[in-house]
Amino acid sequence: MRRALDILYDSAAWLAALFMVGLLAMVLLGIVSRLLHFHVPGTDAYAGYMMAGAGFLALAHTLKRGEHIRVTLLLSVLKGSARRGIEIWALGAAVLLAGLSAWYSCRLSWQSHLFHDISTSNDATPLWIPQLSMAVGNVILLIAFMDEFVMELRGQRRQFASDESLHNE
């Protein structure tokens, strides 16, 4: 099961990287088209879709690598069962919030599909298509938070050492 979850997180990260390449392509196409005096409709909208997709698809991978921003002021003072209790509470709240986000983003995508909602820009893209990357990213993030929660309950969760001092200037 661990291997399948890691493949899921890594696949989402690779897909996010492809969205970043797509974002770069849209930006470069917009620049080149302006320089050569022709217009490609929708490049701004597609760049936005790519940016949102990359952000949401990278969330779970970022979480599993310990790169999400954490407020550790309270955790640094606590030890033992008090620290574990706070970790379990925080992960439980994160599972709840990620579940709500996944539910509503999937619902939004489904409703956009049902109502044939299209982009207001000149590309007229059906909105459920770019919203799908947000929904998939949120579902994978929910799975990652549930994974972290279960690992914390089992005492198997990996603690990341803070290297905050390395990033300060």
C-alpha positions as CSV (number, residue, x, y, z in Angstrom):
1,M,0.0,0.0,0.0
2,R,2.9,2.4,0.8
3,R,4.4,1.9,-2.6
4,A,1.0,2.6,-4.3
5,L,0.5,5.8,-2.3
6,D,4.0,7.0,-3.0
7,I,3.5,6.3,-6.7
8,L,0.2,8.4,-6.5
9,Y,2.0,11.3,-4.9
10,D,4.9,11.2,-7.3
11,S,2.6,10.9,-10.3
12,A,0.6,14.0,-9.2
13,A,3.9,15.8,-8.8
14,W,5.0,14.8,-12.4
15,L,1.7,15.9,-13.7
16,A,2.1,19.2,-11.9
17,A,5.5,19.6,-13.6
18,L,3.9,19.0,-16.9
19,F,1.3,21.7,-16.1
20,M,4.3,24.0,-15.3
21,V,5.8,23.2,-18.7
22,G,2.3,24.0,-20.3
23,L,2.3,27.3,-18.4
24,L,5.7,28.2,-19.8
25,A,4.5,27.3,-23.3
26,M,1.4,29.5,-22.9
27,V,3.5,32.4,-21.7
28,L,6.1,32.0,-24.4
29,L,3.4,31.7,-27.0
30,G,1.8,34.9,-25.8
31,I,5.1,36.8,-25.9
32,V,6.1,35.4,-29.3
33,S,2.6,36.1,-30.8
34,R,2.8,39.8,-29.6
35,L,6.3,40.2,-31.1
36,L,5.3,38.7,-34.4
37,H,2.0,40.6,-34.5
38,F,-0.5,37.8,-34.5
39,H,-3.0,36.7,-31.8
40,V,-3.6,33.3,-30.3
41,P,-6.8,33.5,-28.4
42,G,-7.0,32.0,-24.9
43,T,-3.3,31.9,-24.0
44,D,-3.9,34.0,-20.8
45,A,-6.8,31.8,-19.8
46,Y,-4.9,28.6,-20.5
47,A,-1.9,29.9,-18.6
48,G,-4.2,30.4,-15.6
49,Y,-5.6,26.9,-15.9
50,M,-2.1,25.5,-16.0
51,M,-1.0,27.5,-13.0
52,A,-4.0,26.4,-11.0
53,G,-3.5,22.8,-12.0
54,A,0.2,22.8,-11.1
55,G,-0.5,24.3,-7.7
56,F,-3.3,21.8,-6.8
57,L,-1.6,18.7,-8.2
58,A,1.7,19.5,-6.3
59,L,0.0,19.9,-2.8
60,A,0.1,16.2,-1.7
61,H,3.7,15.7,-2.9
62,T,4.8,18.8,-1.1
63,L,3.0,17.7,2.1
64,K,4.7,14.2,2.0
65,R,8.1,15.8,1.6
66,G,7.6,18.0,4.7
67,E,7.7,21.2,2.7
68,H,4.3,22.7,3.7
69,I,4.5,25.7,6.0
70,R,4.0,24.7,9.6
71,V,3.7,26.8,12.7
72,T,6.0,25.0,15.1
73,L,6.2,27.5,18.0
74,L,3.8,25.5,20.2
75,L,5.2,22.1,19.0
76,S,8.8,23.1,19.8
77,V,7.8,23.5,23.5
78,L,5.7,20.4,23.8
79,K,7.1,16.9,24.3
80,G,5.7,13.4,24.5
81,S,2.0,12.8,24.6
82,A,1.1,16.5,24.6
83,R,3.0,17.0,21.3
84,R,1.5,13.8,19.9
85,G,-2.0,15.0,20.9
86,I,-1.6,18.3,19.2
87,E,-0.2,16.5,16.0
88,I,-3.2,14.2,16.0
89,W,-5.7,17.1,16.5
90,A,-4.0,19.2,13.7
91,L,-4.0,16.2,11.3
92,G,-7.6,15.5,12.1
93,A,-8.5,19.1,11.4
94,A,-6.5,18.9,8.2
95,V,-8.3,15.7,7.1
96,L,-11.6,17.4,7.7
97,L,-10.7,20.6,5.8
98,A,-9.1,18.7,2.9
99,G,-12.2,16.5,2.8
100,L,-14.4,19.6,2.5
101,S,-12.2,21.1,-0.1
102,A,-12.1,17.9,-2.1
103,W,-15.9,17.5,-1.9
104,Y,-16.7,21.0,-3.0
105,S,-14.1,21.1,-5.8
106,C,-15.4,17.8,-7.2
107,R,-19.0,19.1,-6.8
108,L,-18.0,22.4,-8.6
109,S,-16.5,20.5,-11.5
110,W,-19.5,18.2,-11.7
111,Q,-22.0,21.1,-11.7
112,S,-20.0,22.9,-14.3
113,H,-20.2,19.8,-16.5
114,L,-24.0,19.5,-15.8
115,F,-24.7,23.2,-16.5
116,H,-22.4,23.4,-19.5
117,D,-20.5,26.2,-17.9
118,I,-17.9,27.8,-20.2
119,S,-15.2,30.3,-19.7
120,T,-16.1,33.9,-20.2
121,S,-12.9,34.7,-22.1
122,N,-12.7,34.2,-25.9
123,D,-11.5,30.6,-25.6
124,A,-15.0,29.4,-24.4
125,T,-13.4,26.4,-22.7
126,P,-15.9,24.1,-20.8
127,L,-14.9,25.0,-17.2
128,W,-15.2,21.4,-15.8
129,I,-12.0,20.5,-17.7
130,P,-9.6,22.9,-15.9
131,Q,-11.6,22.4,-12.6
132,L,-10.9,18.7,-12.8
133,S,-7.2,19.3,-12.0
134,M,-8.3,21.2,-8.9
135,A,-10.6,18.4,-7.9
136,V,-8.0,15.7,-8.5
137,G,-5.4,17.6,-6.6
138,N,-7.7,18.1,-3.6
139,V,-8.6,14.4,-3.6
140,I,-5.0,13.4,-3.6
141,L,-4.3,15.9,-0.9
142,L,-7.1,14.4,1.2
143,I,-5.6,10.9,0.7
144,A,-2.1,12.3,1.8
145,F,-3.6,13.9,5.0
146,M,-5.4,10.7,5.8
147,D,-2.2,8.8,5.2
148,E,-0.3,11.2,7.6
149,F,-3.1,10.9,10.2
150,V,-3.0,7.1,10.2
151,M,0.8,7.0,10.3
152,E,0.7,9.4,13.3
153,L,-1.9,7.2,15.1
154,R,0.4,4.2,14.5
155,G,3.5,6.1,15.6
156,Q,5.1,5.7,12.2
157,R,5.0,9.2,11.0
158,R,8.3,10.7,9.9
159,Q,9.2,14.0,11.6
160,F,11.0,16.5,9.4
161,A,13.8,18.5,11.0
162,S,13.3,22.2,10.7
163,D,15.9,23.8,8.5
164,E,14.3,27.2,8.8
165,S,17.5,28.8,9.9
166,L,19.0,27.8,6.5
167,H,16.4,29.8,4.6
168,N,16.7,33.0,6.7
169,E,18.8,35.7,5.4
